């Protein structure tokens, strides 16, 4: 679908500066190649009118704010719902929406940037969403190359980060999924239950299940994903930030679908030291259910540093302008991995924490050159 415009509608009573929202939307529109409009609506009637008037080729983001009549529009059953991403700046928890609509929450003003990106990406390059369990967070989105051809496709499994917290979700990896599909990969962008709402065991179980289910996609989709389409001997797992830890643990666990290459993109690869340093304001202990002294068995199973040698090909990627503790962790991990007998690839070059998942960034281009080489492409 052609998307040339994104409309941001701000509900009444939202505590955010309108000019700041407008400037942010304008900045995000440029790399997406769309026009942007930010409209402050006086009431639910005006919100509905703005969204109903969205022209073909338009995507919408609604910041509903506190007004109950506006919030009721999340489940209003209107035709425009499928083109709308609802975004709450504060931590509301998941909200029910109409089929096809999306709700994101809790990322503050900066989260509007991600809502705009998701509103455009999901319409411009739609994915097939395939559940692998009954919970609303148990699904993967499959994107295929525009012209797959006859050969089986290498698979890129994507694990998003966000310090294992539910405010961050699989939309963080939209742009990478699209880029990987354009490069000839079957991109499997995996959502999973996060430990702040479901516990650490649910997270690790979901990630393992989400990888294993690749073998069952022909059956799960009723043949929509044909048998033989996916080359399960060439599965690369890409994890960003907290997802980097999940990716390397997944490789170490050696499940029924083998990981041919584990790629950590600014990953948290030393959980014990991350807990000591209170990385992410205590994110490690909060996710794993306690400190290394209270749940040592959880750290032993989950910490990539403790699992060495993994015995699986790895590529460790780190932006040189990222948080210094992450740079330190990744450098030390590579040294420890080589000392333990693994031979991970190592790439550190200019870029911040999100450059490593930006298809336009040089560090991502360099990463994919190395991934293609390691997978024999």
MARBAPA-30936 format. One line per field, with one value per residue (C-alpha): y, x, z; residue number from 1. Coordinates in Angstrom, 1 decimal, decimal comma. Example, Ala and Ser with C-alpha at 12.3 -4.5 7.8 and 13.67 -1.06 7.14 Angstrom:
<pts>
yy = c(-4,5 / -1,1);
xx = c(12,3 / 13,7);
zz = c(7,8 / 7,1);
i = c(1 / 2);
</pts>
This chain:
<pts>
yy = c(0,0 / 3,5 / 5,6 / 9,3 / 11,0 / 10,4 / 12,2 / 12,7 / 13,5 / 14,8 / 14,3 / 16,9 / 17,1 / 15,5 / 16,9 / 17,5 / 20,6 / 20,8 / 22,4 / 19,6 / 17,0 / 18,8 / 19,2 / 15,5 / 14,4 / 16,6 / 15,1 / 11,6 / 12,2 / 13,0 / 9,7 / 7,9 / 10,0 / 11,1 / 14,4 / 14,9 / 16,8 / 17,2 / 18,2 / 19,1 / 18,0 / 19,7 / 16,7 / 13,1 / 14,4 / 16,3 / 13,3 / 11,0 / 13,6 / 13,9 / 10,1 / 9,5 / 12,0 / 10,3 / 10,0 / 6,8 / 6,7 / 8,0 / 6,5 / 7,7 / 8,0 / 8,9 / 10,2 / 9,8 / 11,4 / 11,1 / 12,0 / 9,0 / 9,7 / 9,8 / 6,6 / 4,9 / 5,3 / 2,6 / 0,2 / 2,1 / -0,2 / 2,5 / 1,8 / 3,9 / 1,8 / -0,5 / 2,4 / 3,8 / 3,3 / 4,5 / 5,7 / 6,6 / 8,5 / 7,1 / 3,5 / 2,5 / -1,2 / -2,9 / -1,5 / -3,3 / -2,0 / -2,7 / -5,5 / -4,1 / -1,2 / -1,1 / 0,2 / 1,3 / 2,9 / 4,2 / 5,5 / 9,2 / 11,9 / 10,1 / 7,2 / 9,2 / 8,7 / 5,0 / 5,2 / 7,1 / 4,7 / 1,7 / 3,4 / 3,8 / 0,6 / -1,7 / -0,3 / 0,2 / -3,3 / -5,5 / -8,6 / -11,9 / -12,2 / -15,8 / -16,7 / -19,4 / -19,4 / -18,1 / -14,9 / -11,6 / -11,3 / -14,7 / -14,1 / -13,5 / -11,4 / -12,9 / -10,7 / -12,3 / -10,9 / -9,2 / -11,9 / -14,9 / -17,1 / -20,8 / -21,3 / -21,8 / -18,5 / -18,0 / -16,9 / -13,9 / -14,1 / -10,8 / -10,3 / -6,7 / -5,1 / -2,6 / -3,9 / -6,8 / -4,3 / -4,4 / -0,8 / -1,8 / -4,2 / -5,9 / -2,6 / -1,6 / -4,1 / -3,2 / -1,4 / -4,2 / -6,8 / -4,9 / -4,4 / -8,1 / -9,2 / -6,8 / -8,5 / -11,9 / -13,2 / -14,5 / -12,1 / -13,5 / -10,6 / -12,3 / -10,9 / -12,5 / -12,1 / -9,8 / -10,6 / -7,4 / -8,8 / -12,5 / -13,6 / -14,6 / -18,2 / -17,0 / -14,9 / -17,6 / -20,2 / -17,9 / -17,1 / -20,8 / -21,6 / -18,8 / -20,2 / -23,8 / -23,0 / -22,0 / -25,8 / -25,8 / -22,7 / -24,7 / -26,5 / -23,5 / -21,3 / -24,0 / -24,0 / -20,2 / -20,7 / -23,6 / -26,4 / -25,9 / -22,1 / -21,5 / -22,8 / -24,0 / -24,8 / -21,1 / -19,4 / -16,2 / -14,8 / -11,0 / -9,6 / -5,9 / -4,7 / -7,0 / -9,1 / -9,7 / -11,6 / -13,6 / -14,4 / -15,7 / -17,7 / -19,2 / -20,2 / -21,8 / -23,8 / -25,6 / -26,3 / -28,3 / -25,5 / -24,9 / -21,4 / -21,1 / -17,6 / -15,5 / -11,7 / -9,5 / -5,8 / -3,8 / -6,7 / -7,0 / -10,0 / -10,0 / -10,2 / -10,6 / -7,5 / -5,7 / -6,4 / -5,2 / -1,9 / -1,5 / -1,3 / 0,1 / 1,3 / -2,3 / -3,9 / -7,1 / -8,1 / -6,9 / -9,2 / -12,3 / -12,1 / -11,2 / -10,6 / -13,2 / -14,1 / -14,9 / -16,7 / -18,0 / -20,8 / -18,3 / -16,3 / -19,5 / -20,4 / -17,0 / -15,1 / -15,3 / -14,7 / -17,6 / -19,9 / -19,7 / -21,4 / -21,3 / -23,5 / -21,5 / -18,9 / -15,4 / -11,8 / -9,2 / -5,6 / -2,5 / 1,2 / 3,2 / 6,1 / 3,9 / 3,7 / 3,0 / 0,1 / -1,7 / -1,0 / -2,4 / -5,5 / -6,3 / -5,9 / -8,1 / -10,7 / -11,1 / -11,5 / -14,1 / -16,0 / -16,3 / -17,5 / -20,1 / -21,5 / -19,6 / -17,4 / -14,6 / -11,9 / -8,4 / -5,1 / -1,8 / 1,4 / 4,8 / 4,7 / 5,0 / 2,4 / 2,5 / 2,8 / -0,9 / -1,4 / 1,5 / 0,1 / 3,5 / 3,4 / 2,3 / 0,0 / -2,0 / -2,2 / -3,6 / -6,0 / -7,5 / -7,9 / -10,0 / -11,9 / -12,8 / -13,9 / -16,1 / -17,7 / -18,3 / -15,9);
xx = c(0,0 / 1,2 / 1,5 / 2,2 / 0,8 / 0,6 / -2,0 / -1,5 / -4,7 / -4,2 / -7,1 / -8,3 / -6,6 / -3,3 / -0,5 / 2,1 / 3,3 / 1,7 / 4,7 / 7,0 / 4,7 / 4,5 / 8,3 / 8,8 / 6,2 / 7,8 / 11,3 / 10,0 / 8,2 / 11,3 / 13,1 / 9,8 / 9,1 / 5,7 / 3,9 / 2,8 / -0,1 / -0,7 / -4,2 / -5,4 / -9,0 / -11,4 / -13,6 / -14,4 / -16,6 / -13,6 / -11,3 / -13,8 / -14,2 / -10,4 / -9,9 / -12,9 / -11,6 / -8,3 / -7,7 / -6,4 / -2,7 / -2,9 / -1,9 / -3,1 / -1,8 / -4,3 / -3,0 / -6,3 / -5,4 / -7,7 / -11,1 / -13,4 / -15,4 / -12,2 / -10,8 / -14,1 / -12,9 / -10,3 / -13,2 / -15,6 / -15,8 / -15,2 / -13,6 / -10,6 / -9,6 / -7,4 / -5,2 / -4,8 / -2,1 / -3,3 / -0,5 / -0,6 / 2,4 / 1,9 / 1,9 / -1,7 / -1,0 / -2,5 / -5,8 / -8,4 / -8,7 / -10,7 / -9,4 / -6,6 / -5,8 / -2,7 / -2,2 / 1,3 / 1,9 / 4,3 / 7,3 / 6,7 / 6,9 / 9,6 / 7,3 / 5,3 / 8,2 / 7,9 / 4,1 / 4,5 / 7,0 / 4,8 / 1,8 / 3,6 / 5,6 / 2,7 / 0,6 / 3,4 / 4,8 / 2,2 / 3,2 / 1,4 / 0,7 / 0,8 / 0,0 / 2,0 / 0,1 / -3,2 / -1,9 / -2,2 / 1,6 / 2,4 / 2,8 / 5,3 / 5,0 / 6,4 / 7,6 / 8,8 / 10,9 / 8,8 / 9,7 / 10,8 / 11,7 / 12,2 / 15,0 / 14,4 / 14,8 / 17,2 / 15,4 / 16,0 / 14,4 / 14,1 / 14,0 / 13,3 / 14,8 / 13,5 / 15,0 / 12,5 / 9,7 / 6,2 / 6,2 / 8,6 / 7,3 / 8,0 / 7,3 / 10,9 / 12,1 / 9,7 / 12,3 / 14,8 / 12,2 / 11,4 / 15,1 / 15,8 / 12,9 / 14,2 / 17,6 / 16,1 / 15,4 / 12,2 / 11,9 / 10,2 / 9,6 / 8,8 / 6,7 / 6,8 / 5,4 / 7,6 / 8,6 / 7,2 / 3,7 / 4,3 / 7,5 / 10,9 / 9,9 / 7,1 / 9,6 / 12,2 / 9,5 / 8,0 / 11,2 / 12,1 / 8,6 / 8,7 / 11,8 / 10,7 / 7,4 / 9,2 / 9,1 / 5,3 / 4,4 / 3,1 / 0,7 / -0,2 / -1,0 / -2,9 / -0,2 / 0,0 / 3,6 / 4,5 / 6,6 / 10,2 / 9,9 / 12,0 / 15,6 / 15,8 / 19,5 / 20,2 / 18,4 / 20,0 / 18,7 / 19,1 / 18,5 / 18,7 / 19,7 / 17,8 / 16,9 / 20,7 / 20,7 / 17,7 / 19,2 / 22,5 / 20,6 / 18,4 / 21,5 / 23,1 / 19,9 / 20,1 / 16,4 / 14,7 / 15,4 / 19,1 / 20,5 / 23,1 / 24,2 / 23,3 / 23,6 / 23,7 / 23,0 / 24,1 / 23,1 / 23,1 / 25,5 / 26,7 / 23,7 / 25,6 / 27,6 / 24,5 / 22,7 / 25,7 / 25,8 / 22,0 / 21,8 / 18,5 / 17,7 / 17,5 / 16,2 / 18,1 / 16,9 / 13,4 / 13,3 / 14,9 / 13,0 / 15,8 / 19,5 / 22,2 / 22,5 / 18,8 / 18,1 / 21,5 / 20,1 / 18,2 / 21,3 / 23,3 / 20,7 / 20,2 / 23,5 / 25,4 / 28,7 / 27,9 / 27,0 / 30,3 / 31,3 / 28,0 / 29,4 / 27,3 / 28,6 / 28,1 / 28,4 / 28,6 / 27,8 / 28,2 / 27,8 / 30,8 / 28,6 / 26,3 / 26,2 / 29,7 / 28,5 / 27,2 / 30,4 / 32,3 / 30,1 / 30,3 / 34,1 / 34,6 / 32,2 / 34,1 / 37,4 / 35,8 / 34,1 / 37,4 / 39,2 / 36,4 / 36,8 / 34,2 / 35,2 / 32,6 / 32,7 / 33,2 / 32,1 / 32,3 / 32,0 / 30,3 / 26,6 / 24,3 / 22,1 / 19,5 / 21,9 / 22,4 / 18,7 / 18,5 / 18,7 / 20,1 / 23,1 / 26,5 / 26,9 / 23,8 / 25,2 / 28,4 / 26,6 / 24,6 / 27,7 / 29,2 / 25,9 / 25,7 / 29,3 / 28,8 / 25,6 / 27,4 / 25,2);
zz = c(0,0 / -0,8 / 2,3 / 1,7 / 4,8 / 8,5 / 10,6 / 14,3 / 16,2 / 19,8 / 22,1 / 24,6 / 28,0 / 26,9 / 28,9 / 26,2 / 24,4 / 20,9 / 19,3 / 20,6 / 19,1 / 15,8 / 15,6 / 16,4 / 13,8 / 11,1 / 11,9 / 11,7 / 8,4 / 6,5 / 6,5 / 6,0 / 2,9 / 4,1 / 4,9 / 8,5 / 10,1 / 13,9 / 14,8 / 18,3 / 18,6 / 21,0 / 21,7 / 20,5 / 17,7 / 16,2 / 16,7 / 14,9 / 12,1 / 11,5 / 11,4 / 9,3 / 6,8 / 6,3 / 2,6 / 0,9 / 1,4 / 4,9 / 8,2 / 11,6 / 15,1 / 17,8 / 21,2 / 23,0 / 26,3 / 29,4 / 27,8 / 28,2 / 25,1 / 23,0 / 24,7 / 23,7 / 20,1 / 20,6 / 20,1 / 18,0 / 15,0 / 12,4 / 9,0 / 9,8 / 12,8 / 10,8 / 9,7 / 13,3 / 15,9 / 19,3 / 21,5 / 25,2 / 26,5 / 30,0 / 31,3 / 30,8 / 30,3 / 27,2 / 26,0 / 23,8 / 20,3 / 17,2 / 14,9 / 12,8 / 15,1 / 17,4 / 20,9 / 22,2 / 25,5 / 28,1 / 26,1 / 26,8 / 24,1 / 22,2 / 21,8 / 19,3 / 16,9 / 17,2 / 16,8 / 13,6 / 12,2 / 13,0 / 11,5 / 8,2 / 8,2 / 8,9 / 6,0 / 3,6 / 4,0 / 5,8 / 7,6 / 8,2 / 11,9 / 13,1 / 16,7 / 18,4 / 21,7 / 23,2 / 24,9 / 23,0 / 23,1 / 21,6 / 17,9 / 15,2 / 12,1 / 8,9 / 6,0 / 2,8 / -0,1 / -2,7 / -5,2 / -3,3 / -6,3 / -6,1 / -3,6 / 0,1 / 2,0 / 4,9 / 8,0 / 10,2 / 13,6 / 15,3 / 19,1 / 20,2 / 23,3 / 25,8 / 29,1 / 29,0 / 29,8 / 28,2 / 27,1 / 24,4 / 21,7 / 18,4 / 16,4 / 17,3 / 14,7 / 11,9 / 9,8 / 10,2 / 9,2 / 6,0 / 5,2 / 5,7 / 3,5 / 0,8 / 1,2 / 0,5 / 4,0 / 5,5 / 8,5 / 11,6 / 14,0 / 17,3 / 20,1 / 23,5 / 27,0 / 29,0 / 32,6 / 34,2 / 33,5 / 33,1 / 34,8 / 33,4 / 32,7 / 30,4 / 28,4 / 27,9 / 27,1 / 24,5 / 22,8 / 22,5 / 21,2 / 18,8 / 17,2 / 17,3 / 15,6 / 12,4 / 11,6 / 12,0 / 10,0 / 6,9 / 9,1 / 11,3 / 8,2 / 6,3 / 3,6 / 3,2 / 4,2 / 1,9 / 3,1 / 2,0 / 1,7 / 4,8 / 4,9 / 8,5 / 8,2 / 7,8 / 10,7 / 12,0 / 15,3 / 15,7 / 19,2 / 20,0 / 23,5 / 26,0 / 22,9 / 22,4 / 25,7 / 24,6 / 21,2 / 22,7 / 25,3 / 22,6 / 20,6 / 23,7 / 24,5 / 21,1 / 20,6 / 17,8 / 15,2 / 15,3 / 15,3 / 12,5 / 13,6 / 16,7 / 16,2 / 19,2 / 18,4 / 21,5 / 23,7 / 27,5 / 27,6 / 31,2 / 33,4 / 36,7 / 36,1 / 34,7 / 38,0 / 40,0 / 38,1 / 38,2 / 34,4 / 33,2 / 36,8 / 38,1 / 34,9 / 35,2 / 38,7 / 37,9 / 34,8 / 36,3 / 39,5 / 41,9 / 42,2 / 41,3 / 45,0 / 45,4 / 42,1 / 41,0 / 38,9 / 36,8 / 36,1 / 35,3 / 32,7 / 31,2 / 31,3 / 28,0 / 29,9 / 32,2 / 29,3 / 27,5 / 25,3 / 23,4 / 20,6 / 18,0 / 15,5 / 16,8 / 15,7 / 18,4 / 17,2 / 19,2 / 18,4 / 19,6 / 20,8 / 23,0 / 26,7 / 28,1 / 30,2 / 27,2 / 25,3 / 28,2 / 28,5 / 24,8 / 24,6 / 27,7 / 26,3 / 23,1 / 25,0 / 27,3 / 24,5 / 22,6 / 25,7 / 26,2 / 22,7 / 20,7 / 17,8 / 17,7 / 15,1 / 16,6 / 15,1 / 16,9 / 14,9 / 15,1 / 16,0 / 19,1 / 20,7 / 17,9 / 14,9 / 15,1 / 14,1 / 11,6 / 8,0 / 6,9 / 9,3 / 8,1 / 11,1 / 9,9 / 6,3 / 7,7 / 10,0 / 7,1 / 4,9 / 7,7 / 8,3 / 4,6 / 4,6 / 7,6 / 6,2 / 2,8 / 0,8);
i = c(1 / 2 / 3 / 4 / 5 / 6 / 7 / 8 / 9 / 10 / 11 / 12 / 13 / 14 / 15 / 16 / 17 / 18 / 19 / 20 / 21 / 22 / 23 / 24 / 25 / 26 / 27 / 28 / 29 / 30 / 31 / 32 / 33 / 34 / 35 / 36 / 37 / 38 / 39 / 40 / 41 / 42 / 43 / 44 / 45 / 46 / 47 / 48 / 49 / 50 / 51 / 52 / 53 / 54 / 55 / 56 / 57 / 58 / 59 / 60 / 61 / 62 / 63 / 64 / 65 / 66 / 67 / 68 / 69 / 70 / 71 / 72 / 73 / 74 / 75 / 76 / 77 / 78 / 79 / 80 / 81 / 82 / 83 / 84 / 85 / 86 / 87 / 88 / 89 / 90 / 91 / 92 / 93 / 94 / 95 / 96 / 97 / 98 / 99 / 100 / 101 / 102 / 103 / 104 / 105 / 106 / 107 / 108 / 109 / 110 / 111 / 112 / 113 / 114 / 115 / 116 / 117 / 118 / 119 / 120 / 121 / 122 / 123 / 124 / 125 / 126 / 127 / 128 / 129 / 130 / 131 / 132 / 133 / 134 / 135 / 136 / 137 / 138 / 139 / 140 / 141 / 142 / 143 / 144 / 145 / 146 / 147 / 148 / 149 / 150 / 151 / 152 / 153 / 154 / 155 / 156 / 157 / 158 / 159 / 160 / 161 / 162 / 163 / 164 / 165 / 166 / 167 / 168 / 169 / 170 / 171 / 172 / 173 / 174 / 175 / 176 / 177 / 178 / 179 / 180 / 181 / 182 / 183 / 184 / 185 / 186 / 187 / 188 / 189 / 190 / 191 / 192 / 193 / 194 / 195 / 196 / 197 / 198 / 199 / 200 / 201 / 202 / 203 / 204 / 205 / 206 / 207 / 208 / 209 / 210 / 211 / 212 / 213 / 214 / 215 / 216 / 217 / 218 / 219 / 220 / 221 / 222 / 223 / 224 / 225 / 226 / 227 / 228 / 229 / 230 / 231 / 232 / 233 / 234 / 235 / 236 / 237 / 238 / 239 / 240 / 241 / 242 / 243 / 244 / 245 / 246 / 247 / 248 / 249 / 250 / 251 / 252 / 253 / 254 / 255 / 256 / 257 / 258 / 259 / 260 / 261 / 262 / 263 / 264 / 265 / 266 / 267 / 268 / 269 / 270 / 271 / 272 / 273 / 274 / 275 / 276 / 277 / 278 / 279 / 280 / 281 / 282 / 283 / 284 / 285 / 286 / 287 / 288 / 289 / 290 / 291 / 292 / 293 / 294 / 295 / 296 / 297 / 298 / 299 / 300 / 301 / 302 / 303 / 304 / 305 / 306 / 307 / 308 / 309 / 310 / 311 / 312 / 313 / 314 / 315 / 316 / 317 / 318 / 319 / 320 / 321 / 322 / 323 / 324 / 325 / 326 / 327 / 328 / 329 / 330 / 331 / 332 / 333 / 334 / 335 / 336 / 337 / 338 / 339 / 340 / 341 / 342 / 343 / 344 / 345 / 346 / 347 / 348 / 349 / 350 / 351 / 352 / 353 / 354 / 355 / 356 / 357 / 358 / 359 / 360 / 361 / 362 / 363 / 364 / 365 / 366 / 367 / 368 / 369 / 370 / 371 / 372 / 373 / 374 / 375 / 376 / 377);
</pts>
